[in-house]
Amino acid sequence: MDWNHNVTLKNRTLLLKFVENFSLDQLNTVPKGYRNTIFWNVAHTIVTQQLLVYGLSNTPLLVAPDLVKSYKKDSKTLHEATEDELTLIKTLLISTIEQTKKDYDKGVFKVYTPYTTSLNVTINNVEEAISFNTFHEGIHLGYILAMKNSL
């Protein structure tokens, strides 16, 4: 799991650079041809990781329920992110992955509810959830890389 942890941290570091290098207006822009903002995509990666790893392991999430509601699967950009939300997302990008590694190493994730993703991939345990999340975050990094050229 160390490999997935390291790749996810590298991806999150790239996402952090995007949120630090773009203005809040740019992060809140829905480029033509897209349905969400760069900010939504970044926040969505945090929420999805939490739901896949913690939620399906019946372990309390590290993020607030309102964040989950706003950025979970099938949600869309409904409001412009504020400076406070941006500050929170910057913190959560790294802290949630670091805490997940600690929790995994401590054996916190003892049960797992199998889940079939929209890609028809069934996740049966927390190790598969962590692996799938690495793939999922790569998809959203790709969206963001394409979106930045549309700003």
C-alpha positions in Angstrom: 0.0 0.0 0.0 3.0 2.3 0.3 3.2 2.6 -3.4 -0.4 3.7 -3.7 0.1 6.1 -0.8 3.1 7.6 -2.5 1.4 8.0 -5.9 -1.6 9.5 -4.3 0.5 12.0 -2.3 2.3 13.0 -5.6 -1.1 13.5 -7.3 -2.4 15.5 -4.3 0.8 17.7 -4.4 0.1 18.4 -8.1 -3.5 19.3 -7.2 -2.3 21.6 -4.5 -0.1 23.4 -7.0 -3.2 24.0 -9.1 -5.2 25.5 -6.3 -2.2 27.6 -5.2 -1.4 28.9 -8.7 -4.8 29.7 -10.0 -7.0 32.6 -8.8 -10.2 31.8 -7.0 -12.1 33.1 -10.0 -10.2 30.6 -12.3 -10.9 27.8 -9.8 -14.6 28.7 -9.9 -14.9 28.9 -13.7 -16.8 26.1 -15.5 -14.9 26.0 -18.8 -17.0 25.6 -22.0 -17.7 21.9 -22.6 -17.4 20.9 -18.9 -20.0 20.7 -16.1 -17.8 21.4 -13.2 -14.9 23.6 -12.0 -11.3 22.8 -11.2 -12.2 23.5 -7.6 -15.0 20.9 -7.8 -12.7 18.3 -9.3 -10.1 18.8 -6.5 -12.7 18.7 -3.7 -14.3 15.7 -5.4 -11.1 13.7 -5.1 -11.0 14.4 -1.4 -14.6 13.4 -0.9 -14.4 10.3 -3.0 -11.3 9.0 -1.2 -13.1 9.5 2.1 -16.2 7.6 0.9 -14.3 4.7 -0.7 -11.9 4.2 2.1 -13.6 5.4 5.3 -17.2 5.3 4.4 -17.3 1.8 3.0 -15.1 0.6 6.0 -17.7 1.9 8.4 -15.2 4.3 9.8 -15.9 8.0 10.5 -14.9 10.3 7.7 -12.2 12.9 8.1 -14.4 15.5 6.3 -17.6 17.3 7.1 -21.0 16.0 5.8 -21.6 19.3 3.9 -18.4 18.8 2.0 -19.5 15.3 1.0 -22.9 16.5 -0.1 -21.4 19.2 -2.3 -18.7 17.1 -4.0 -19.8 13.5 -4.0 -20.3 11.4 -7.1 -23.0 12.8 -9.4 -22.9 16.2 -7.8 -22.1 19.3 -9.8 -20.9 22.8 -9.2 -23.7 24.7 -7.5 -21.9 27.6 -5.9 -18.6 29.4 -6.1 -16.0 28.3 -3.6 -15.0 30.9 -1.0 -11.5 31.7 0.3 -12.4 29.7 3.5 -13.3 26.7 1.4 -10.1 27.0 -0.6 -8.1 27.1 2.6 -9.9 24.0 3.9 -9.3 22.1 0.6 -5.6 23.0 0.7 -5.3 21.5 4.1 -7.4 18.4 3.4 -5.5 17.5 0.2 -2.5 16.3 2.1 -3.8 15.7 5.6 -6.5 13.2 4.6 -3.9 11.0 2.7 -1.4 11.2 5.6 -4.1 10.2 8.1 -5.3 7.4 5.9 -1.8 6.0 5.8 -1.6 6.1 9.6 -5.0 4.6 10.0 -4.2 1.8 7.5 -0.9 1.0 9.2 -2.7 0.9 12.6 -5.3 -1.6 11.2 -8.3 0.8 11.6 -10.1 -0.6 8.5 -11.4 -3.9 9.8 -14.6 -4.4 7.7 -15.5 -3.4 4.2 -18.8 -3.2 2.3 -18.2 -4.2 -1.3 -19.1 -1.5 -3.8 -19.4 -1.6 -7.6 -18.2 1.7 -9.2 -19.8 3.4 -12.2 -17.0 1.8 -14.3 -18.4 -1.6 -13.2 -15.4 -2.4 -11.0 -16.3 -4.1 -7.8 -14.2 -3.0 -4.8 -14.1 -5.8 -2.2 -11.7 -4.5 0.5 -9.9 -1.4 1.7 -6.7 -2.3 -0.3 -8.7 -2.4 -3.5 -10.4 0.9 -2.5 -7.0 2.6 -2.0 -5.8 1.2 -5.4 -9.0 2.2 -7.2 -8.8 5.7 -5.6 -5.3 6.1 -7.1 -6.8 5.5 -10.5 -9.8 7.7 -9.9 -7.6 10.6 -8.9 -5.6 10.2 -12.1 -8.8 10.6 -14.1 -9.6 13.9 -12.3 -6.0 15.2 -12.7 -6.5 14.6 -16.4 -9.7 16.6 -16.4 -8.0 19.4 -14.6 -5.1 19.4 -17.0 -7.5 19.7 -19.9 -9.6 22.3 -18.2 -6.7 24.6 -17.4 -6.2 25.1 -21.2 -9.8 26.3 -21.4 -9.5 29.1 -18.8 
